[in-house]
Amino acid sequence: MRVIMTGGGTGGHIYPAIAIADKILEKTHDSEILFIGTLHGLEKDIVPKHGYPIKFVTASGFHRKNMIKNFKTLHDYTGGKSKAAKIMREFKPDIVIGTGGYVSAPVIKAASSLGIPCYIHESNAIPGMTNKMLEGCCEKVFLGFEEAAHYFKKQDKLVVTGNPVRSEFFTVEKDQAREELGIPKDDFVVLAFGGSQGAGRINKAMLELVRNYNGAEGVQVFFGTGKFYYDLIQQEIGDMGIELSSNIHVMEYINNMQYYLSACDLVVSRSGALTVSEINICGKPSILIPSPNVTGDHQTFNAKAVADKGGAIILPEKELSGESLFKAVDDLKNDRAKLEAMAEQSRKTSPADAADIIYYSMLS
């Protein structure tokens, strides 16, 4: 089987595509997979690191506030569609799969115009404009959250699959992860992060946890600041007169996230679709702080999909402070029964076999 994967811009679009590609190769070892992305998205670096070839087309986003800029968007779309069609004529894919991002539009449209079967995956509880526009071109629309179904017109095409998560998140046990990271078996472990670039408001609030838990026996805090904020946070910790004890780990970027998620007892993070799915696959309770600066407030709906089932607590950014975050964390630290109940519900929220469901749905 020859497959073109497309989706880009952010890791939330790219990693699900990689998980689907990995599943296809696992099931059919002789498949050939080619990614199509843009040169200004993270896919240009992430995809080759995972061993897949990638070609590039032009694509850019729709501007709601400055309509004049949409002339460039239209120009990029037209050029991107033409280039994608050329790539497909050369590669001759059997199917094309899109996982969101601006690049999906010209690639899926080009495939549809050539009569190639297309599929899309929507990772968020509130679908992006691109995927809503593309549903008519596709055989099936895969949904990361069942709540997204309300926003599509072609209900007969919808398949609730969950979000595909890379295999490494399934293979690490808690005790194994703690041994790997040198974490005492019985410590209470908090993992906090705001994404690869960090989140300023979360970082500011986390300083209160650093202050209160610094040197606390039986508590470990792993705090990923993001590269942009790392030096600033270190300076603020110094300005607060805090000399960090060995139980507080302030990191620029969290590599091997599967180990830290497996090892922790509680996660504090934003609620991007992929982040939420990785947390749930690992069965972790979470305090989710949705970003208010995303289209359609979709992070709030992602968080709500978990919180409504009892797997997470939502702390809106407008209510976020060091005091409110520390109270939420400390209350859970001191209520292990609630923490365990949340963990169980978290684990139930995201299907563990999303990539399998997608693979077999494409064959049916």
N, C-alpha and C positions, 0 to 999 in steps of 0.2 A: 504494500500500500504506500502510495506517495501522498504526503500530507504537507500542506502549508499552514503554519500557525502564524497568527498575527495578533498583536496587542502590545501596547507599550505606554511609555511615559513614566509610569510609576511601577514599583514592585508589586503593587496590588493587582496590576494587569499582567505583569510578566511572569511571576512565579506560578500562578495557576496554569498558564500556558505551558510552562516547563513541566509541571506535574502531569498534565495531560499527555504531553509528548513522551515523557518517561513511561507512562502507562502503555501507550501505543507500542513503544519499543519492547516493553516487557512482554506484551501479548503477541506481538508479531516481530520477531527479531530482524526480519529482512526489510522492514519498512524504511523509507527514506523521508526525512523530515527537514523542511526548510522554514526558517522564520523570516518574516518581513516586518521591518520596523522603520523608525526614523533615526536620523543621526543625532537629533537633540534629545532623545529619550534615554532612559537608563538601560534599555534593552541592548544598546550598542556595546555595553560592557558586560552585562549580566548573562546574556544568551551565549556568547562565545565561551565564557568561563564554565558553562555547563555542557560544553561540547557540541553545540549545535551551530550549523552555518546560518548566517543571516544576510539578507540583502535589504537595501534601503530605498524608500520612496519618500515623497514629500507629503506632509499632512500638518494641519494646524487647527486650532480650536475656533469655535464660533464665538464672536464677541457680541454680548448683549448690550453693552454700554456704548460702544463705539462702532457703529455699523459700517463706517468707512473701511475699517480694518478687515471686514469680511470679504472685500474684493481680493485681498491676499489669500484668505481662507479658501475662497472659490478657486483661485488660481492654483493653490497647492493641491486642492482636491482633484482638479482636472488632470494636473500633471502626475499626481500620485496614482490615480486610477489607470492612466495610460502606461506608466512604468510597471505597475502591478500586473496588468494584462500581458505585457511583454515577458515578464518573469514567468508567468503561468504558461504561456505558450512554449517556453523553453523547458520548464520543469515538468509540465503536464501532471498536475496533482489530481488525485482521485477525489479528495475532499479539501475544503478550506475551513479552518476553525478560528474564530475571533474571540478574544477575551476582553475586549474593551479598550478604550483609549481612542484618540483621534485617528490613528493609523488604520483602525479596523474599517472605517467607512470606505475609503477608496479601494482597499483590498477586497473586502466582501462584495462591494458593488461590481468590481471588475470580474470576480469569480462568477457572480450571478449572471452577468452579461455573457459569459462564455459557457454557461450551462453546467458549471461545476457545482455539485452539492455543497451547501454552506451550513455551518452551525455557529451559534454564538453562545457565550457564557456570560451571564450578568452576575457579578459577585456581590453587589450591594442590595440592601433591602429597598432602596429607591433607585430604579434604573437610571443610567446615564442617557443623555439625549441620543448619543450615537447608536446604542443598542436598540432603543425604541424605534429609531429610524430604520434600522436594518432588519427588523423581525420579518417583514414581508419577503425578504430575499432568502430566508433560511428554511431549512427542513425542520429544525427544532431549535428551541431556545432553552438553554439550561439555566437554572436559577440557583444562586447560592443561598437565598432566603426565600421561603414560601411567600413572605409578605410582598415580594416584588411582583407577584402574579397579577395584582390588581392594576398594574400600570401598563400591561400589554393587551393588545386587541385580539391577537390570534391565540385564544386560550387552548385550542387543540394542539398547538405546537409546544406548549410549555412542559418541561420536565424538571421537577425539584430534585436537585442533585447534591446540594451543599457546595462548598468551595473546595476545589482540589488542593490538597496540601502535599508538599514534597515528602517522600517516603521517610526521610530521616526523623520526622516528628513522630513516627509510629514505633521507632525501634529502640528508644532510650527509656529505661525504667528509672524511677525516682532515686532509688538507692545507688544505681550505677552512675547517674548524673552527679549525685552528691560526692561520690568517691572520686570521680573524674575532676571535680571542681574543688575538692578539699573542704567540703562543707560538713560539719558535724551532723550526724544522722537525725538527731532530735531537735535541732534548732528551728525556730520559726523564721522563714525566709521570705522576704519581700523583693519582688523584681519590678522595677519601675523604668519606663522608657517612653519616649515620645516620637519614635521613628528615627531613621538614619540621620536626619538633620536636627532632631530634637524638637521640643515644644517649650517655649519660654515660660508659659504660665505653669505648666506641670513642674518644670525645673525649680521655679521660684517656690512653689508649695512644698516641694520635696526637701527643701532646706530645713523645714520644721521637723521632718522625720529624722534627718541627719542629726539635728540638735538633740532630739529626745532619745534616739536609740544609740547614739554614739557611746560605745563602751558597754552597752546593755548586754548582760549575760543571756545567752540562749537566743539571740536575735541576730540575723544577718540581713543587710540591705545591699542589694545590687542596683545601682543607679546609673542608667545609660543616659548621658546628657545630650548626646548628639554632637557631632564635630564642631558645629558653629558655636555652641554654648560652653564647651568644656573648660576653656581657660577662664571664662567669666565666672562660672560656678566655683571653680577652685579658688578664685580670688575672693568671692563672696564668703566662702567657708572660712578663709583666712581672716577676712574682715570681721567675722562673727566671733573670732577668737577661739575657733574650734580646731583642735589638733586631732585629726582623724584616728580612731582606733582601728584595730584589724578587722572589726566586724562590719565596717562601712566600706563599700567598694564603689568608688566613683569612676566611671569608665566613659571614654569618649564614644565608643561604639561597641555594641555587644556582638561579638562573633560567636558562632556555634549556638545560636539562639535555642536550638532544640535541647541543649543541655541545661540551660538556665531555666527554660520553661518547665522542663521535667523536674528540676530540683526544687523549684519554689513552692510556697504554700499559697501565695497571693500575688496577683499581678495588678499593677497600676499602669494604665496606658490610654492612648487614644483608641478609637473604635473603627479604624479602617477595616474593611471586610476581611482581608487576609489575616490581619492581626487577630481579629476576633475568632476566626476559624482555627488558627493555630493554637490560641489559648484554649478553645473548647476541645480540640482534638487531644490536647494534653490533659484535659479534665481539670482545669484550674479555675478557681473563683477569681473574680476580677472586680476592680473598681474602674469603671470606664468613664473617661472624660472626653466626650465627643468634641471634635474641632468645630467651632461655629463658622469657620471660613471655608466651607466646602459647598459645592453645588447641591441645592435641594436639601441641605441639612441631613445628608444621607447617613452621616456617622451616628446621629441621634437614633435613627431608625435601626441601624445595625445593632447598636447597644440595646435598644428596647427589645429587639427580637430575643436577646439572651436574658435580659433582666425580667421580662414578663414571664419567663419560664423558671426564674429563681436562680439563675447561674451567675448573675452579676448585679452590682449596684451601680446606678448611674449617678455621677456627680457632675451636674452641668457646670460649664466653665464660669458662668456668672456667679455661682455659689462656691467656687473653688478658692480656698485660702490655705495657708499652712495649717491653721487650726482645724479647719473642716476635714482636710485630708488626713491629718494625724488621728483625729477622732475616729474617722471611718476605718482606718487601718487598725488602730488599737482595739476598737470594739470587736473586730473580727479576730484579732489575735487572742483575745480573751474569751472568745465563744467558739471553741473548736467544733461543737456540734453544728452550729450554723455554717461554719466554714466547710465542713464535710458534706453537708446537705447541698450547699452551693456547688461544690466540686462535682457531685453526682449529676446535678441538673446541667452544669456546664458541659459535661461529657456527652449528655444526651442531645444537646442542641444542634451540633454539627455532625452530619453523617460522616463516618470514618471512611466510607468507600466511594466518595464522590467521583474520583477519577474512573473507578470501575463502572459506576452507573453511566457516566458519560460515554465511555468506550462501548459498552454493550447497547446503549441507546442509539448510537450511530450505526450499529450493525443491524438493528431491527427494522 
